[in-house]
Amino acid sequence: MSYTYRQLCLFVLLSVTGFGCAKKNFFSESPIVGESQLQRLKTATPGTVDSVTLQAGSHYKRGGFHTFFWGKHYRDAWTAPVQVKVFNMHETKGGLEIEKLGGGMQTTSLTLVDQDGFSYALRSLDKDPLEVLPKFWQKTFVANVIRNQTSALNPYGALVLPGMAEAAGIPHSNPELVYVLPTDTTFGEYNDQFQDRLFMIEEKYTDDNSITDDLADAEDIVSSKKMLKKRFGKDSHFIDQRAFAKARLFDLLINDWDRHEGQWNWAQYKEDGETVYRPIPKDRDNAFYQFDDGVITWLFSRKWAIRKFESFDATYKDVYALTINSQFIDQRALAALTSNDFAELAKELQAAITDQVIEKAVRQFPDSVYKLLGESTISKLKSRRDKLPEAAQEFYRILAREPLIVGTDEEDIFEVKRLNNEETSVKVLRGSDKKQVYHRVFNRKETDQITIYGLAEDDKFKVSGEVNKGIKVVIVGGRGEDEMKDTSQVKSWGRKTVIYDTKRGTELEAGPETKDKRTKDVRVHAFDREGF
């Protein structure tokens, strides 16, 4: 996020004349509505108060002049009075204990554990992006401008998602709103960070203690980092790409643009002697994001500016914007799927997420927020659901332009065949038993370049086929003594098979189509496996 905020700051500096100091007390002193209620809570004994009325962010209230330039966003939702349960460390979820303090540079969070070892995340609803700014800007008016843009987040959006995800068969948490009393001292050394604040508590799927009934067949739950390490390290570990694609189409539906690899955990299954990983989404802060409704913020979100700040609307205005943050994981987890796969999954989601499902899900907004946003959110979701097949195909086309096919640290066999002027087939066979583990036919109208990474061990690459036109194929051999053979021929201008590897230990049988880019530098076959 830091790079994005640096971009945003640059626009701020160009858009606003003059400098000023950061407001020392940007955030409201308390979320509680009414001074009399707050005074009672300051002396209340924990366990004696069941619920409170509060505003998630009264400090985001602005007048018409400000919102004309900087956007109305979800300011009305942030300032709406909402009734929230009071958190009780000894009673909530049957009793909890603190495991560790977490959170990034914007969110305050704790990992809590119940009596059965199941983990929960207690995360602040409001954010403070101050720490992502360079120190100089932290003391200027830019800090307040950036903080103010948190109002583009729907503070209650995560409450809507479980019902739709459940209908779609996508794993999900079940977030609840809780308020921590000013007199609650059960947080020990963290009391000051949690007292008199609004939080969201939800299940945290982190290990085998987190396996719920809907994940009953799983043997473990792992992070994206661990999953990718295993996927590229072992030839018997695979990602369920259809399951991930369905989850990603759901992201498009709810306009969640921040779905990088850190936003996923993975349920690990044993199937026919192999290991399969299926996605579990987390951290839904950016669902229903609304940013471009002010003059300046509209400019910020243009394609030539900070494109990924895409706003929730009845149509998919820019599918690519919704995929920018997820490019790394998308490339590594969706390379096997075809246009038909995306079409089928879009139809599955359409059939599962009915009008009734949407209406019931949006009813999970607090009453005051539903009055503000309920009808418009329902209308937009129904429209986006109806248009999902078109968005799915656009997503597919984005992925198909430069697909990434990656082997493992064990021996793999790659067979590339130029079938005709339009189609190129890529197969991957496991070296140990010659089982085909990947096959896809790429079309030149969709794909500009196919990149293949062999990774470690002694891999074999074969490229064949004589055609007039063809797709560029880039092969990166990796560590090990690789064998490469290119007998292909493409009659159009320019060689279409490019080989990267070290000269030492590589056996290359080049043909007229081969561009030999081998070198002595071992960095030539470096591959970012985990993205962290």
N, C-alpha and C positions, 0 to 999 in steps of 0.2 A: 504493500500500500504506500510506502514512502515515496516511490517514484511518482505515483499518481498525485499525491498531495503536493509534491514539488511542482508538478505541472499546474495544478490548481492554483498554487500560490503565485506562479508567474502570471496567470491570467488575472488574478486579483490585483497584482501590482500594476498591470497594464490597464485595468478597468477602473480603478479608484485613484483619484488624485490625493496626494498628501499622505503623510504617515501619522500614526497615533499609537497610543499604548494599548496593550491588551487589558481588557477589563478584568480587574482582580477577582471580582465575584460574579463571573459569568453565570454560574449555575445557581439555581434557587437554593435557599438555605435548607428547605425541607420540601418533600413532595406532598406533604399533608395539606388538605384543603381546610382552611379555617384556623385562626390562631387559638381559639378555645379548644378545638380538638387536639392540636399539637401540644398545648400545655398539659392536657390530661394524659397524653401518651408519654410525656417526659417523666411522669411519675408512676405510670402504670406498671404493675407487676407482670412479667411474662407469664402467659397462660390465662390471664384474665381478660384479654381482648381478642375477639375472634376475627374481626375485620375492620378495615379503615377505608375512608374515602380520600383519594389522592389524585394528583395530576402527574403523569409520567415526566413531563418537562414543561412547566409553566414558563421557563426562561426562553422558550422558542416563540412565544407570542410576539408578533410584530404588526405594525400598521400597514396600511395600503401602499404607501410610498415605498417602503422597504420591500414588500412582497412583490411589487411590480418589477423591481430590478432583480431580486434574489430568489423569488419564487415563494408561493404559498406552501408548497410541499405538503407534509402531513401535520402542520402546526396545530390545526384544530383537534386532531387526534391526540397529540402530545399534551394539549391543555385541557382536554375533556375530563371531567370528574369521573373516576372509576372506583368501584368498590373492590377491594383486594383482601384476600385472607392474610392473616398475620402468621409469619413463620415461627415455628417452635422447634428448636433443635432436638428436643426430647420426644416430640410427638409426630412431627412431619415425617411421612414415609415410614412410620413405625419406630422412629428414633434414628438419628444420624450422628456420625462422627466426622471430624475434619481430617482429610487425608493430606491435601496440599493446596497451597495458593497457586492460582493459575492466571490465565488471562493474557492478552497481548498488550500492545501499547495503548489500546483504546478501551478495553473492557476489564472490569474487575470481576474475578470469578474465583470460586473455590470448588475443589472436588470433594464431595461428601460421600460417605459409605454407610450403607444400612447394615442391619444385623446379619444379613446373609452375604455380605461382601459385594452387593450390587452398588455401582457408582452412579452418582448424580452430579450434574454441573449446576452450580448456582451462579448465574451470570447477571451482571447489571444490565438493566434495560437501556439505560442511557450510556452514551459513549463520550470519551474525551480524546480526540485525536491530536492533542497538543504535542505529545512526545514524538510523533512522526515528523514533526517540523524541525528544520535546522534551528539551533539554539537562538540565533539572531531573530528569526521570525516569531519565536515563541513569546517575545516581549513586545510585539507590535500588534496593530489592529488585525493583521492577517490571522492571528490566533483566533480572534473572535469570529471572523468570517468563516474560517474552517469549522470551528465548533458549531456554528449556526447551521451548517449544511447537514448535520446529523438529522435535522428535521426532515430530510428527504427519505429517511427510513420510516417505514410503518412500524410503530412500536409494538403493535399487536398482531402483525402479519403472521407470525409463527403459530398463533393459536388456530388459524384457519386451516393449516396444512394437514394435520393428522387425518381428518376425515377423508380428504381427497386421496392422500397417499395410501390409506387403508383400502379404499375402493380399487385403487390401481395395483395393489399388491406390491407396494414399495415400502421397505422397512422405514420406520420413523420413530421419533421420540414423541412424548406427550407433554408438552410444556405447560406449566402453570405459573400464574403470577403470585408472588408472595412479597410481603413487606416485613422488614426487620425493625422491631421497636427500638426507640432511642435508649431504652433501658436494658436491652438484651446483651448480656455479657458472656454468652456461651461461645462467642467467637475468639475469646482469649486475646492473643496479641494482635488479632485482626479486627478488634471491636470498632476502632475508628473508621475502618474502611467499609464496614457493613451496617452499622447502626443508622436508623432513620433513612433507609434507602429502599427502592423498589428493585426487585430481582425477578428473574424467570428461572424456575427449577425444572430440569428435565433429565431423562435417563441419559447416561453416558455409556455408550457401547465401546468398551476398551479391551476386554479380555474374556476368558471363558466364564467368569462370574457374571457377565452381562448377557448371557444367552437367554433370551426370553422364549415364550412358547412359539411365537411365529418364526423363530430361528432355531427351533428345537434340534434339528439335524446337524447344526454346525458344531464343529469341534473346538473352534476358537474364534476370536475376533481380533483383528490386527489393524495397525495403521497403514496408510498408503505407503509409507517409507518401507515398512517391513514387507508388505505385499509385493512391491516392485522389486525389492532385493531378491525375494524368492522366485518371482516370475522370471527374472532374467538370469537367475543363478541355476535353476533346475529345469530340466526339460519335461518334467511331469507336473508343473504348476501352470495353471491357466486362469485367465480372467473370463468370467461369464459376460461376454460382450453384449449380448442382447439385454441382459438385466441392467447393465450400465447404460446402454442406449435408452432404455425406457426411463431410467431415472434422470437422464440428461434431458429427455424430451419433457419430462415433468418440470425440470428447471426452466425450460423455455416457456412453458405454460404460465408459470407464476412469476416470470420475469426476474429470476434470480441470476444475476450476472457474475456473482463472485463464487465460482465453483472450482477453485484450484484444488490441487491434490491434497492440501491440508484440510479440505472440507469433507473428506470421506474417511470412513473406516470400512473394513471388509470382513464379512463373515466367511470363515474358511471351512470348506466341506471336503470330505473324502468321497470320491465317486469312481468306482471301477479301478481302484488302485492309484488314481491321480488326485491332485489337489486343485479345487476350483474355488475362486474368490468371487463373492457377490457383494455389491456395494450397499453401504448404509450411509445415507446423507446425514450431515450435521451442520450446525451453525447457519440458521436460516435468516440472518439479520437483513439481508437485502431483498427478500421477497416483496413484490409489489412496489419496488423503488420508484419514487416520483421526484424528478430533478429538473426537468426542462421547462418548468412553468413560470420562469422569470426571464427577463430580457438577457441578463448576464449569464444565468445558468443555461439558458437555451444556447447561447454562443459556446459555452464551455463544452456542451455535449455533442457538438457537431463532429462529423467524421474526421475533420482535419484537426480537431482538438483532443478532448478526452473522450474518445468515442464510446468507451465501455460504460459510461454513465447513462445507460439506456433506461427510459421511463416506461412504467407499466401503462399500457393503453389497450384499447379494444383490438388493435392490429399489431402485427409484428413489424415494426418499422425498420429494424436493423438487426437481423438474426446474428450477423457476424459480431456485433457489439456484445451480444450475450455469450459469445464463445471466446473472447479475448483472454480472460483470466484462466480459462480451463484448457487452453491449447496443449499444454504439456501432458496432462493426464488423458485428454481426448485422443491425442495422437498415439499414445501407448495402449489405450484400452478399447479402441473402436475401429482398428484398421482392417478387421475381417468382415465387416458388415457391408451389405450392398444397399442399393436404392430400395429394393423390395423389402429388405429387413426394416428399414426406417418407415416405409409405407405401412407395413403390417403393425408395427409397434404404435404408430400414431393412431391407427384405427382401433387398436386394443384400448388405448387410453381414452379415446372418444367414447367408446362403448361403456367403459367402466365409470367414467366421471360424468354422470348424468346431471340433468338440471337439478334433480332432487339432492344429489350428493353435493353439488356446489352450494345450493341454498342452505342446506343444513350446516355445511362447513363454515360458511361466512357468518352464520348465526353465533359462532363461537366468539366473535368480537364482543367485548363488553357492551352492554345496552347503549350507553351513551355514544360509543364509537360506531356501533351498527347504525344508529340514526344518521350519523355523518357520512359513513362510507359504505354501508351495507348494499344498497341498491346499485351503486356504481361499480362496486367490486364484483358483484354477481354478474352484472351485465358484461363487464370486461372479460371475466373468466369464461363465460359462455361463448362469447365471440372468439376468444383466443382458442378455446377448445375446438370450435367449429373450423377454425383456420389452421389447426395444428398440422394436418397433412402437408400443406404448402410450406410451413415453417420447417417441418422435418426434412423435406426434400432440399431446402436451402441449406440446412445444417449438413446434410449428406454431401452436397456439392462442395461446401467449404472443406470438409474432411477429405474429399476425394482428390483435391487438387494436387497435394503433395503427400501421399500416404507414407507412413513409416512402418517398415516390417522388420522386426527385431528377433534375433535368435536367442540363444542362451549361452551360458558358460560351459555347456557340454557340446558334443559334436552334433552339428546340424548340416542338413543338405538342402541347398536352395536351387530350385529349377525354374528358370525364367524362359518362357517361350513366346516369341512374337507370332501370334496366331494369324493375323491378317493386318491390313493397314490401320485398323481401328482398335483391335483388341490385343492385350498382352496378358498372359497367364503367369501367375506366381504361385509356386508350391513350396512348402517347407516340410521336410521329412525329418523325423527324429533319427539321429545317427545310430542310436543303440539298437533299435528294432525296425527301422525303416517305416514306421507308422507316419502317415500323413497327418500333420497337425495344423496345417494352414493351406487354404487354396482360395484364390480369388482371381477373377478376370477383370482387368481394368480397361476402361475405354478412353481412347485418346481425346474424345470430346470433353471428358470430365477431368482427366488426369494429365498434368504437365510433367511430373517427375515422380518416379518410384525410388525410394531410398531404402536400401537393405543393409542392416548391420548384423554381422556374424557373431560379434562379441568374442568370447574366449574359445579355447580348444581348436582342434583341427577341423575346420569346416570346408565344405565343398560347394562351389558355385558353378552353375552351368547356364549359359545364355545361348539360345538358339532361335532359328527362324529367319526367313528371308522375306522382307516386305518392302514396299515403296515408302511408307511412312510409319513412324513408330514413336512410342513414348521414351523419353530419356530415362535410363536406368542407372542409378548410382549405387555401387557396391562398396561397402566399407568392411574390410575383412576382419579386423580385430586381432586380439592376441591369439597366438597359435600358428601352426604351420598349415596355412590354407592352400587349397587347390582351386584354381580358377580357370575356366575354359569358356571362351566366347567364340562361337561359330556363327553368330547372328550377322545379318546384313540389312541395313536400312538405306535405301537408295536416295533418300532426300538429303539435303545439305547438312553437314555436321555429323560427327560421330555420336552415337546415342548410348554407348555403354562406357561408363566412367568407373575406373577402379582406383580405390584408395586403400593402401596398406603399406606395411614396411617391406622393403625389398628383401631383407634377410628372412628366410624361412617361408617365403611365399612362392608357390609354383604357378606361373601364369602362362597359359596358352592363349595368346592374343590372336584376334582376327582383324579383319579390315574395319570393324566397327568399334574396336577397343581404343579408349583413350587411357593410357597408362599414367596414373598420377601417384605411383608408389614412391616412397621416400625413405630416408634413414631415420626420420623423426618419428618416435613411437606415439607422439600426440596425434598423429594423423587418424588413428582409429578410436579416439576418445569418444565416449558416449555418456550422456547424462542420464543415469538410471533412475534416480530418486527425486531429483528436482528440489532438494532441501539444502 
